[in-house]
Amino acid sequence: MTKPITEEAITNLYCDTFPTSLTIADLGCSSGPNTLVAVSEIVKVVDEIRRKLGHKSPEYQLLLNDLPGNDFNAIFRSLAGFQERMKKQMGDGFGPCFFAGVPGSFYGRLFHAKSLHFVHSSYSLKWLSQVPIGLDGNKWNIYMASTSPPSVLKAYYMQFQTDFSLFLKCRSEELVAGGRMVLTFSGKRSEDRSSKDCCSIWELLAVALNEKVGGGDL
Ligand SMILES: C[S@@+](CC[C@H](N)C(=O)[O-])C[C@H]1O[C@@H](n2cnc3c(N)ncnc32)[C@H](O)[C@@H]1O
């Protein structure tokens, strides 16, 4: 669902300025089969357009961010094979691509001012910077649930607002003028706490955990 949105954003960015070097950051990249998917798709879009237009390939700087506990070594070890596959797929004239791991929380500054052309983040912004303050009265739940009092919803809302505002402030300092950002994360359309829009899976997990606690011998 988000692929066409990302494609449109990177196409517009490239065609607005035809940069000779492009710095792309993926925030919350994790380490595993999905880690390099986003950046490689973005690079492929640019390469296709620049070929059609007969332009020389830009140099790519690909910045992979996650929390310090992320297995960056596994990512680094996979890069040689990944670069080989990219070169084969894209053919002559592609790149070069320079990779760097950037450990740290995206709820703070991570990059030089005005250094990023494109910021991508998928399924990471739903992680808050801390457990919200004011979760009293949410006993037996591990998140917002149909039995949570309104104060709990407010506590999550306030924490998200603080975190997301900080995220946007930091990125606004790091993006170049005219840079683009595509953020994918889940939300809910309904104000109804028991709506299946987003929280129901956590309610099910809470039921399982409560069973274990209650079961005692498990
Ligand atoms: C579900 S994974 C998403 C992985 C990948 N982007 C994807 O779409 O498949 C969420 C990632 O966000 C990272 N993350 C959570 N909070 C973060 C923060 N404050 N700063 C940087 N990364 C964070 C987690 O460590 C985790 O690797």
PDBQT file of the ligand as one rigid body, heavy atoms in Angstrom, charges set to zero:
ROOT
HETATM    1  C1  LIG A 301       8.979  -3.592  13.696  1.00  0.00    +0.000 C 
HETATM    2  S1  LIG A 301      10.633  -3.056  13.475  1.00  0.00    +0.000 S 
HETATM    3  C2  LIG A 301      10.501  -2.368  11.867  1.00  0.00    +0.000 C 
HETATM    4  C3  LIG A 301      11.553  -2.911  10.958  1.00  0.00    +0.000 C 
HETATM    5  C4  LIG A 301      11.491  -2.449   9.518  1.00  0.00    +0.000 C 
HETATM    6  N1  LIG A 301      11.563  -1.001   9.425  1.00  0.00    +0.000 N 
HETATM    7  C5  LIG A 301      10.261  -2.954   8.834  1.00  0.00    +0.000 C 
HETATM    8  O1  LIG A 301       9.444  -2.153   8.354  1.00  0.00    +0.000 OA
HETATM    9  O2  LIG A 301      10.099  -4.173   8.730  1.00  0.00    +0.000 OA
HETATM   10  C6  LIG A 301      10.759  -1.616  14.496  1.00  0.00    +0.000 C 
HETATM   11  C7  LIG A 301      12.186  -1.174  14.711  1.00  0.00    +0.000 C 
HETATM   12  O3  LIG A 301      12.177   0.142  15.278  1.00  0.00    +0.000 OA
HETATM   13  C8  LIG A 301      13.250   0.217  16.194  1.00  0.00    +0.000 C 
HETATM   14  N2  LIG A 301      13.030   1.337  17.109  1.00  0.00    +0.000 N 
HETATM   15  C9  LIG A 301      12.097   1.440  18.090  1.00  0.00    +0.000 A 
HETATM   16  N3  LIG A 301      12.230   2.599  18.740  1.00  0.00    +0.000 NA
HETATM   17  C10 LIG A 301      13.269   3.256  18.167  1.00  0.00    +0.000 A 
HETATM   18  C11 LIG A 301      13.890   4.519  18.410  1.00  0.00    +0.000 A 
HETATM   19  N4  LIG A 301      13.467   5.322  19.374  1.00  0.00    +0.000 N 
HETATM   20  N5  LIG A 301      14.932   4.878  17.621  1.00  0.00    +0.000 NA
HETATM   21  C12 LIG A 301      15.380   4.056  16.626  1.00  0.00    +0.000 A 
HETATM   22  N6  LIG A 301      14.818   2.856  16.351  1.00  0.00    +0.000 NA
HETATM   23  C13 LIG A 301      13.785   2.459  17.118  1.00  0.00    +0.000 A 
HETATM   24  C14 LIG A 301      13.234  -1.142  16.865  1.00  0.00    +0.000 C 
HETATM   25  O4  LIG A 301      14.469  -1.407  17.506  1.00  0.00    +0.000 OA
HETATM   26  C15 LIG A 301      12.946  -2.066  15.689  1.00  0.00    +0.000 C 
HETATM   27  O5  LIG A 301      14.108  -2.557  15.072  1.00  0.00    +0.000 OA
ENDROOT
TORSDOF 0
